[in-house]
């Protein structure tokens, strides 16, 4: 994993966490884009929250476009965020 001098991933780095992360029931969906932006859907509401994120090691910090902040942690292939557990969505062929 490439990191910058401050041990933060930035939009030019190869981001191993980019992709779709979903709760077990599929209600919350976080799309982590490789450019450091995210798009969160809730139920039928697409783009319920959008903003930017920064990853330091296995820690993620979110700042939505209204200025609200949150964080989370990746552990054993699972994203723990704001009391939610999100799993990486795997595409089925």
VENNORLIN-V824232 format. One record per pair of residues at least 6 apart in sequence whose ideal C-beta (glycine too) atoms are under 6 Angstrom apart, sorted by the first residue. I is the first residue (numbers start at 1). J is the second residue. If there is no record, write none. Layout:
i:I j:J
i:I j:J
//
This chain:
i:1 j:16
i:2 j:13
i:2 j:14
i:3 j:9
i:4 j:10
i:7 j:56
i:8 j:54
i:8 j:56
i:9 j:15
i:9 j:55
i:11 j:35
i:11 j:36
i:15 j:34
i:17 j:32
i:18 j:32
i:18 j:34
i:20 j:31
i:20 j:89
i:21 j:30
i:21 j:79
i:21 j:86
i:21 j:88
i:22 j:29
i:22 j:86
i:22 j:89
i:23 j:84
i:23 j:86
i:27 j:43
i:28 j:42
i:28 j:84
i:29 j:41
i:30 j:38
i:30 j:40
i:31 j:39
i:32 j:38
i:36 j:52
i:37 j:52
i:38 j:53
i:39 j:47
i:39 j:50
i:40 j:48
i:40 j:49
i:41 j:48
i:42 j:48
i:49 j:64
i:50 j:65
i:51 j:62
i:51 j:63
i:51 j:64
i:51 j:65
i:52 j:63
i:53 j:60
i:53 j:62
i:54 j:61
i:58 j:73
i:58 j:74
i:59 j:73
i:60 j:72
i:61 j:71
i:62 j:70
i:63 j:69
i:70 j:82
i:72 j:79
i:72 j:80
i:72 j:81
i:73 j:80
i:79 j:86
//
